Amino acid sequence: MSSQPDDGPPSFRKPTASDARTMATWLFRHGERVDMHTLATHLDIGRSTLYRWVGDREKLMDQVILASIGDIWDEARRGADGAGVDRVLDATRRFMQGCIDFEPLATFARREPNLALRVLLDPDGLVTGALARNLSREVAVAAPGVAVPERTFEVLALAATALLWAHVAASRDPDIDATIDIMRTVLTAHARVTESPGAEPDQP
């Protein structure tokens, strides 16, 4: 059970593991560094309890970021234009731009670039898995004729994330258009293969 005054963080009578993630997400969204000592102090628990609940800081940030970007993807999907692969890529472009514009995430990437890149580029991480699944589902809905192996979605998610956040972490402007062009090349290649799976070779 928690209460949250308008001008302060949530408070908990008997904090749980779920409350720890809620508190960490609140700190993150308010531009605060999610530090395990600070978090344990806010919850009035020992750090050993906190680690037992949420794992190490890297695992916690994976959970916090995932909880923070779901709405960005949903909004990107709703606003996407076009049809087929074009719609998938427009949703992806909007999502990438939305993540850059989400100041807590951009601040985290600039303030702690090493940790941010470890979290965002973990092939077994929650964020990477969610992005790959989102791409897969969007292709299935918007471009059902495009047959893409699930492993390809995982690679696309990692590549897009790397191209985006490596630049942000280095305080450079990312080239979203170049990233989308790479994804377009991969997806349209699969579309061509799908359209003519049994095509006969030209006869001399």
KAVENVEN-V416835 format. One record per residue. RES is the residue in one letter. D_FIRST is the distance of its C-alpha to the first C-alpha in Angstrom with 1 decimal. Layout:
# KAVENVEN-V416835
res=RES d_first=D_FIRST
res=RES d_first=D_FIRST
This chain:
# KAVENVEN-V416835
res=M d_first=0.0
res=S d_first=3.8
res=S d_first=7.1
res=Q d_first=10.4
res=P d_first=13.7
res=D d_first=16.6
res=D d_first=18.4
res=G d_first=16.0
res=P d_first=13.6
res=P d_first=9.8
res=S d_first=8.4
res=F d_first=6.0
res=R d_first=6.6
res=K d_first=7.2
res=P d_first=7.7
res=T d_first=9.0
res=A d_first=11.9
res=S d_first=10.3
res=D d_first=8.3
res=A d_first=11.9
res=R d_first=13.4
res=T d_first=11.3
res=M d_first=12.3
res=A d_first=15.8
res=T d_first=16.2
res=W d_first=15.4
res=L d_first=18.0
res=F d_first=20.4
res=R d_first=20.4
res=H d_first=21.0
res=G d_first=24.0
res=E d_first=22.8
res=R d_first=24.0
res=V d_first=21.3
res=D d_first=22.5
res=M d_first=21.2
res=H d_first=21.8
res=T d_first=20.2
res=L d_first=17.0
res=A d_first=16.9
res=T d_first=17.6
res=H d_first=14.7
res=L d_first=12.3
res=D d_first=14.5
res=I d_first=15.5
res=G d_first=19.1
res=R d_first=20.6
res=S d_first=21.7
res=T d_first=18.2
res=L d_first=17.4
res=Y d_first=20.7
res=R d_first=20.1
res=W d_first=16.8
res=V d_first=18.3
res=G d_first=22.0
res=D d_first=24.1
res=R d_first=23.8
res=E d_first=26.0
res=K d_first=23.8
res=L d_first=20.7
res=M d_first=22.6
res=D d_first=23.8
res=Q d_first=20.3
res=V d_first=19.4
res=I d_first=22.7
res=L d_first=22.4
res=A d_first=19.1
res=S d_first=20.9
res=I d_first=24.2
res=G d_first=23.5
res=D d_first=23.8
res=I d_first=27.0
res=W d_first=28.6
res=D d_first=27.8
res=E d_first=29.3
res=A d_first=32.3
res=R d_first=33.0
res=R d_first=32.9
res=G d_first=35.3
res=A d_first=37.7
res=D d_first=41.3
res=G d_first=44.2
res=A d_first=44.5
res=G d_first=44.6
res=V d_first=44.3
res=D d_first=44.5
res=R d_first=41.3
res=V d_first=39.5
res=L d_first=40.8
res=D d_first=40.0
res=A d_first=36.3
res=T d_first=36.4
res=R d_first=38.1
res=R d_first=35.5
res=F d_first=32.7
res=M d_first=34.4
res=Q d_first=35.1
res=G d_first=31.5
res=C d_first=30.3
res=I d_first=32.9
res=D d_first=31.9
res=F d_first=28.2
res=E d_first=28.5
res=P d_first=25.6
res=L d_first=27.2
res=A d_first=30.7
res=T d_first=29.8
res=F d_first=28.4
res=A d_first=31.6
res=R d_first=33.8
res=R d_first=32.1
res=E d_first=31.7
res=P d_first=34.2
res=N d_first=34.7
res=L d_first=31.0
res=A d_first=30.5
res=L d_first=33.6
res=R d_first=32.6
res=V d_first=29.3
res=L d_first=30.7
res=L d_first=33.9
res=D d_first=32.6
res=P d_first=34.3
res=D d_first=31.7
res=G d_first=28.7
res=L d_first=26.0
res=V d_first=27.2
res=T d_first=30.8
res=G d_first=30.1
res=A d_first=28.1
res=L d_first=31.0
res=A d_first=33.6
res=R d_first=31.9
res=N d_first=31.6
res=L d_first=35.3
res=S d_first=36.3
res=R d_first=34.6
res=E d_first=36.0
res=V d_first=39.5
res=A d_first=39.2
res=V d_first=38.5
res=A d_first=40.6
res=A d_first=43.4
res=P d_first=43.6
res=G d_first=47.2
res=V d_first=46.1
res=A d_first=45.7
res=V d_first=43.9
res=P d_first=43.0
res=E d_first=39.4
res=R d_first=40.4
res=T d_first=41.9
res=F d_first=38.6
res=E d_first=37.1
res=V d_first=40.0
res=L d_first=39.8
res=A d_first=36.1
res=L d_first=36.9
res=A d_first=40.1
res=A d_first=38.5
res=T d_first=35.6
res=A d_first=38.2
res=L d_first=40.5
res=L d_first=37.8
res=W d_first=35.8
res=A d_first=38.7
res=H d_first=40.2
res=V d_first=37.0
res=A d_first=36.5
res=A d_first=40.1
res=S d_first=39.7
res=R d_first=42.0
res=D d_first=41.7
res=P d_first=41.1
res=D d_first=43.6
res=I d_first=41.5
res=D d_first=44.7
res=A d_first=46.2
res=T d_first=43.1
res=I d_first=43.2
res=D d_first=47.0
res=I d_first=46.4
res=M d_first=43.9
res=R d_first=46.3
res=T d_first=49.1
res=V d_first=47.2
res=L d_first=46.0
res=T d_first=49.3
res=A d_first=51.1
res=H d_first=49.2
res=A d_first=49.9
res=R d_first=53.6
res=V d_first=53.6
res=T d_first=51.8
res=E d_first=54.2
res=S d_first=57.2
res=P d_first=56.3
res=G d_first=59.7
res=A d_first=61.9
res=E d_first=65.4
res=P d_first=66.9
res=D d_first=69.6
res=Q d_first=73.1
res=P d_first=75.9
